Amino acid sequence: MIQADFQKYILQFKQASGTSRGVLRIKETYFILLASEGKEGVGECGVFKGLSADDRPDYEEKLAWTCANINLGLSTLLEELIEFPSIQIGLEQAFLSLNSDDKFELFPSNFVKEQDPISINGLIWMGNADFMKSQIQDKLNQGFSCIKMKIGAINFEEELALLQNIRKDFSAKDIELRVDANGAFSPKEALEKLKRLSELDLHSIEQPIKQGQLEEMAALCEQTPLPIALDEELIGVFSEAKKQHVIDVINPQYIILKPTLVGGFKGSQNWIDIANKKNIGWWVTSALESNIGLNAIAQWTYTLNSNMPQGLGTGSLFTNNFDSPLEVKNGKLQYNKNLDWDFKLK
């Protein structure tokens, strides 16, 4: 028999972080804690307020139900929790953790065993031009060869100027530039903005218009001079038939998998399988999880053998994250076995 409990935890940002959906100062998350025959397991349910499909008033009630019914087994629970992707991934992690000799090694691979790193993009948060410029310089100094910049919060001309400044000093061979609009453009203005952005040799743009406008997004993907990656578009699409419909209608150049938001590892793999059949590219992104969730997502991502820079966090945004072996060196995320875990919930 497995005993299960959950606990809420508030992650505190070191500094307020700007997105097109507002400024983030805290991030709520939950942990599922399992125990059986002297062993323990932990998984993170990183619900993202205002973005997750499962940001619902009955969220904690569903977590309590999950813990009370933990002995139904993982596959049954995943089916029952189809509309709660962040609980799904928390459960996947917790069961893998419980069944592992080391509760923090969920997907045995050379990521952990040989400290083989994963290439990641350096994330530039929204803010005024000077703040964004200083972040860009920091990422370049840290050895990142791929930078992702969130756009859509300040004046578009200022954002263009920032990108132009990077391109003056660094060609597309030196630095891969990705931008993320988080749905900030209107369908009417989007194509013209994409044309201007495409002059800067960008890799791609994430979610130029708000999700749910399938026909408009399809038209954009057909005409765009700049590859488009779907991100929020995948959130809240639960059945395989609906996933297939989204991909068939829009036919994007890329999709981005946030396992916490799209049904965990199983749900993400489902999206990848659909995309692969149509030769649509993809990469994996974390979603402001603590180091518990980031560790699980990074280990899973490594097993996919993608050679693209992934959108994995670095664990450095929060003042009260948990010490872990995860560290960033030369624009890559690695698992340093000389560092220890310190996972304590207060």
LINNOR-V232799 format. One record per residue. RES is the residue in one letter. PHI is phi in radians with two decimals (* if undefined). BURIAL is b if it has 16 or more other C-alpha atoms within 10 Angstrom, else e. Layout:
# LINNOR-V232799
RES,PHI,BURIAL ; RES,PHI,BURIAL
This chain:
# LINNOR-V232799
M,*,e ; I,-1.84,b ; Q,-1.72,e ; A,-2.36,b ; D,-2.56,b ; F,-2.34,b ; Q,-2.50,e ; K,-1.46,e ; Y,-2.54,b ; I,-1.85,e ; L,-1.46,b ; Q,-1.85,b ; F,-1.20,b ; K,-1.11,e ; Q,-2.52,e ; A,-0.94,e ; S,-1.99,b ; G,-1.56,b ; T,-2.31,b ; S,-1.21,b ; R,-1.69,e ; G,2.13,e ; V,-1.73,e ; L,-1.76,e ; R,-2.05,e ; I,-2.34,e ; K,-2.44,b ; E,-1.35,b ; T,-2.56,b ; Y,-2.34,b ; F,-2.11,b ; I,-1.64,b ; L,-2.03,b ; L,-1.94,b ; A,-2.53,b ; S,-2.80,e ; E,0.88,e ; G,1.42,e ; K,-1.89,e ; E,-2.20,b ; G,-2.43,b ; V,-2.41,b ; G,-2.50,b ; E,-1.83,b ; C,-1.82,b ; G,-1.56,b ; V,-0.96,b ; F,-1.98,b ; K,-0.99,e ; G,1.44,e ; L,-2.28,e ; S,-1.11,b ; A,-1.13,b ; D,-1.72,b ; D,-1.34,e ; R,-2.29,e ; P,-1.07,e ; D,-1.65,e ; Y,-1.09,e ; E,-1.15,e ; E,-1.07,e ; K,-1.21,e ; L,-1.10,b ; A,-1.10,b ; W,-1.07,e ; T,-1.04,b ; C,-1.15,b ; A,-1.19,e ; N,-1.95,e ; I,-1.04,b ; N,-1.42,e ; L,-1.17,e ; G,1.69,e ; L,-1.09,e ; S,-1.12,e ; T,-1.14,e ; L,-1.11,b ; L,-1.07,b ; E,-1.17,e ; E,-1.17,e ; L,-1.80,b ; I,-0.98,b ; E,-1.63,b ; F,-2.24,b ; P,-1.03,b ; S,-1.26,b ; I,-1.33,b ; Q,-0.99,b ; I,-1.22,b ; G,-1.08,b ; L,-1.17,b ; E,-0.98,b ; Q,-1.09,b ; A,-1.09,b ; F,-1.20,b ; L,-1.07,b ; S,-1.12,b ; L,-1.08,b ; N,-1.60,b ; S,-1.73,b ; D,-1.16,e ; D,-2.08,e ; K,-1.13,b ; F,-1.79,b ; E,-1.87,b ; L,-1.66,b ; F,-2.23,b ; P,-0.98,e ; S,-2.89,e ; N,-1.27,e ; F,-1.04,b ; V,-1.58,b ; K,-1.20,e ; E,-1.94,e ; Q,0.97,b ; D,-1.30,e ; P,-1.44,b ; I,-1.97,b ; S,-1.18,b ; I,-2.32,b ; N,-1.59,b ; G,-1.49,b ; L,-1.67,b ; I,-1.81,b ; W,-1.42,b ; M,-1.20,b ; G,3.03,b ; N,-1.29,e ; A,-1.04,e ; D,-1.12,e ; F,-1.10,e ; M,-1.19,b ; K,-1.11,b ; S,-1.17,e ; Q,-1.11,b ; I,-1.04,b ; Q,-1.09,e ; D,-1.05,e ; K,-1.13,b ; L,-1.14,b ; N,-1.13,e ; Q,-1.43,e ; G,1.57,e ; F,-1.27,b ; S,-1.86,b ; C,-2.40,b ; I,-2.14,b ; K,-2.00,b ; M,-2.01,b ; K,-1.37,b ; I,-2.18,b ; G,1.88,b ; A,-1.79,b ; I,-1.82,e ; N,-1.00,e ; F,-1.03,e ; E,-1.12,e ; E,-1.14,e ; E,-1.12,b ; L,-1.04,e ; A,-1.09,e ; L,-1.04,b ; L,-1.15,b ; Q,-1.10,b ; N,-1.11,e ; I,-1.11,b ; R,-1.19,b ; K,-1.07,e ; D,-1.70,e ; F,-2.35,e ; S,-1.34,e ; A,-1.10,e ; K,-1.26,e ; D,-1.40,e ; I,-2.33,b ; E,-1.48,b ; L,-1.92,b ; R,-2.04,b ; V,-2.17,b ; D,-2.26,b ; A,-1.55,b ; N,0.85,b ; G,1.31,b ; A,-1.33,b ; F,-1.56,b ; S,-1.45,e ; P,-0.98,b ; K,-1.18,e ; E,-1.65,e ; A,-1.05,b ; L,-1.09,b ; E,-1.10,e ; K,-1.17,e ; L,-1.12,b ; K,-1.09,e ; R,-1.20,e ; L,-1.16,b ; S,-1.15,b ; E,-1.19,e ; L,-1.76,b ; D,0.94,b ; L,-1.40,b ; H,-1.26,b ; S,-2.99,b ; I,-2.22,b ; E,-1.57,b ; Q,0.71,b ; P,-1.09,b ; I,-2.06,b ; K,-1.04,b ; Q,-1.16,b ; G,1.62,e ; Q,-1.83,e ; L,-1.06,b ; E,-1.16,e ; E,-1.13,b ; M,-1.18,b ; A,-1.07,b ; A,-1.10,e ; L,-1.09,b ; C,-1.11,b ; E,-1.32,e ; Q,-1.74,e ; T,-1.10,b ; P,-1.52,b ; L,-2.21,b ; P,-0.92,b ; I,-1.88,b ; A,-2.00,b ; L,-1.42,b ; D,-2.25,b ; E,-1.00,b ; E,-1.00,b ; L,-1.51,b ; I,-1.34,b ; G,1.41,b ; V,-1.76,b ; F,-1.69,b ; S,-1.48,e ; E,-1.10,e ; A,-1.10,e ; K,-1.25,e ; K,-1.07,b ; Q,-1.06,e ; H,-1.09,e ; V,-1.02,b ; I,-1.20,b ; D,-1.10,e ; V,-1.25,e ; I,-1.43,b ; N,0.85,b ; P,-1.32,b ; Q,-1.39,b ; Y,-2.49,b ; I,-2.22,b ; I,-2.08,b ; L,-1.73,b ; K,-1.87,b ; P,-0.92,b ; T,-1.13,b ; L,-1.84,b ; V,-2.19,b ; G,1.69,b ; G,1.22,b ; F,-1.24,b ; K,-1.15,e ; G,-1.13,b ; S,-1.15,b ; Q,-1.08,b ; N,-1.05,b ; W,-1.07,b ; I,-1.07,b ; D,-1.06,e ; I,-1.13,b ; A,-1.13,b ; N,-1.04,e ; K,-1.12,e ; K,-1.90,e ; N,0.97,e ; I,-1.66,b ; G,-1.29,e ; W,-2.77,b ; W,-2.62,b ; V,-1.88,b ; T,-2.32,b ; S,-1.44,b ; A,-2.43,b ; L,1.05,b ; E,-1.32,b ; S,-1.24,b ; N,-1.14,b ; I,-1.16,b ; G,-1.21,b ; L,-1.06,b ; N,-1.03,b ; A,-1.13,b ; I,-1.15,b ; A,-1.12,b ; Q,-1.09,b ; W,-1.14,b ; T,-1.03,b ; Y,-1.01,b ; T,-1.20,e ; L,-1.41,e ; N,1.02,e ; S,-1.49,e ; N,-1.74,e ; M,-1.51,e ; P,-1.07,b ; Q,-1.67,b ; G,-1.67,b ; L,-1.53,b ; G,-1.16,b ; T,-2.07,b ; G,1.31,b ; S,-1.73,e ; L,-1.37,b ; F,-1.88,b ; T,-1.34,e ; N,-2.12,e ; N,-1.24,b ; F,-1.66,b ; D,-1.01,b ; S,-2.66,b ; P,-1.32,b ; L,-1.28,b ; E,-2.60,e ; V,-1.91,b ; K,-2.39,e ; N,0.91,e ; G,1.25,b ; K,-2.31,b ; L,-1.65,b ; Q,-2.35,b ; Y,-1.92,b ; N,-1.57,b ; K,-1.21,e ; N,-1.42,e ; L,-1.78,e ; D,-1.85,e ; W,-1.38,e ; D,-2.40,e ; F,-1.81,e ; K,-2.32,e ; L,-1.74,e ; K,-1.68,e
